[in-house]
Amino acid sequence: MANVMSSRFFPVQSVHLGSNTDPRKFNQSTLPFDIPQGAGSSSTFGIGGGLNAVIEFSGGVYRLVQVDTSAVATIDGGLAYWLDKANGKVTADVDQSGSEGLAAGIAGGTHVVVASDSGVHYIFIQIGGYQAAVVVAASTVNGDLLTGHASTDNVLTRTAAGGTAPDKLAAYALTTRGTTTSDNGASVANSSKVSWILGALL
């Protein structure tokens, strides 16, 4: 009988995070993926994946992206939308020129604050599992369906449970809107704990 090897959905099981050990805190201007093979050697070991690499960490699923903050800063508990999915580029500005799909182009949730500037920034966005605090629309309650917003940055809009989401269904609320503590320990006003629907944002 042949040996059967179990497989995982995501081919990249780890990504070198440099001195960081948590993708929810990762914010770099360069990608620390290559390390020298040895003293005097110009060759490197490639460790981890590149942009769009998807990893699992502490019960959540995260994607490595380059974020454009030239128009809108990212926040802990905010959202990212696709600028160029094929090349792993996102923005917090839902209606930024060149965005792919506006509200339906939601890419995932953000955990780190990246100031609005013209620099290069690499972060992980959450695309599956529980996120402790994400800014949501007024009147959000446990069980509501959550989608991107067509014009308001960094907020999930809601549809009551049992309704039909107007855009791509990305998550659902696990708590009623209030002030929630994020995975990184920040107090996030007007937020709910959410469950990102794995597969909806791949």
N, C-alpha and C positions, 0 to 999 in steps of 0.2 A: 504494500500500500504506500502510495506517495505521501510525503509529508505535506500537509497543508499549512501555509503560513498566513496568519491573520494579517489584514492590512488596515490602515487608517485612511480616512477620507483625505486628509491634508498631507501632501508629500513632504513638506518642510515641518519637521518636528521641533526644531529649535533655531533660534536666530541669535547671533552674538550681539549682546546689548552693550558691549563695552563695560564700563564700571557700574552700569545700571542693571538691576536684577528684576525689574518689573516693567512690562510694556506700558502700563498705565501711567508711568512717570517718564517715559522715554521722550526726549526732545533734543535732537541733535542737528547740527548744521552739516555734518558729514556722516557717512555710514561706516561704522567700525567693524566691517565684515572680514577684513583680511589681516592676518598676523604673520610676521616673518617666520620663515622656517628655521632660521638659526643665525648666529652671529656671522656677519660677512656675506650672507646670502641675500640676493635681491628677489628671490622667489617667495611666494606667500602661499599659505593654505587658505583656500576659500572656505569660510565657515558661515553657514546660514544662507538664507535666501535673499533675493533682492526686493525691489519694490513690488507690491502686491502679494508678497509672501504672507501666508495665513498660518497662524500658530494658535495653539491652545495654552491657556495659562489660568490656573486657579479657578477652573470652572467656566471661564469665558473664552471667546474666540476673537482674535484680533488680526487686523491686516495692517501691514507696513505701507505707509503712503508718504508722499511729499505734499505738504500743505502750503497753499498760496494764501498768505495773510495780507496781501497788498491792499485789500479793501476792508476786510473784517477780521478781527482777532478771533482766535479760538478760545473757548472757555472750558472749565471743568464742568461737565454736564451739558455740553452743547452738541452741535451736529456738524457733520461734514457732508458736502455734496460733490458729485463728480465734475471735475473740469476735463479730465482726460483719463478715463478708466484704463485704457490700454497701456498707458504709461504711468499709472499709479499716482495721478495728481488730483488733489481735492481742494475745496475751498469751503470756508464757513459762510460765504456770501451766496445765498441760494439763487439770486438772480444776477450773479456776476456774468459779464459778457463772455460767451463761450461755454457756459455751464451745460452739462449734458442732462437734459430732462427736467430741470427745475425741481419741483417737489418730488416727482417720481424718480429723480436722479439721486436720492438720498444714498449716502455711502456708509454711514454709521455714526456712532457716538464718539465724542471727544472727551479726553480725561485731563489734558494738560492745557495750561494757558500759554498761548503763543501770541505775543503782541503784534499789532498791525504794523508791518514793515515790508520792505522789498527783499528781505533775506531769504535764504534757502533753509527750510525746516523739514525734518523728518519726524513723524510721530506714528503711533499706532492708534487706529480707530477700532472701536468695538463693533463686531458684526454678529455676535451670538452670545447668549447667556444673560445673566442678570447684571445690570449696571445700577449701582445704589442710588444715583441721583442724575436725572436728566430733566432739563427745563421743559415743561409741558403747558399746554393751553389752559386757560381758566376753566373751571368746572370739571377738570379731569378727575375721575374716580377709579377705584380698583376695577379692573376688567375692561376699561375702555380700549378701543383699537387706536393705534398711533401711527401717523404718517408724517412725512415731511410737510413743510409749509411753503406755499408758492411765493411768498413775499417777505415773511418775517424770519430773520436769521436766528439760529440757535434756539429754536423752540419746536417741539413736536405738536402737531395739531391732533385733535381727538375726534373720534366717532364713538357714540355710545355702543356698548356691547350689544351684539345682535344686529347692528346696522351694517351698512356696506361702506367700506373705506373708499373715499373719492380718489385716492392716489395709491401708490404701492404701499401695502401694509408692511411696516418695518418692525413694529414692536407692539406690546400691549402693556398697560399700566398694572402694576402690582400693588400700588398704594394710591390713596387720594392725594391730590396736589397739596403741597405745603412746603416747609423748609426741611430739607433732607440732607444728611451728611453723605458726602461723596465717598467713593472708594479711596480717594487720596486724602480724606479727612477734612475737606472744605465744607462749609455750610452753604448750600445751594438753595436760594429762594425760588419759590414757584416751581418746584420739582416733584417728581415721583420716582420711586424705584420702578424700573422697567425691565422687561425681558425682551431682548432683541431676538427676532425669529431667525434662527440659523437657516441659511439657504435663501432667504429673501434678499439678502444683500451681497450674495456671492457674484 
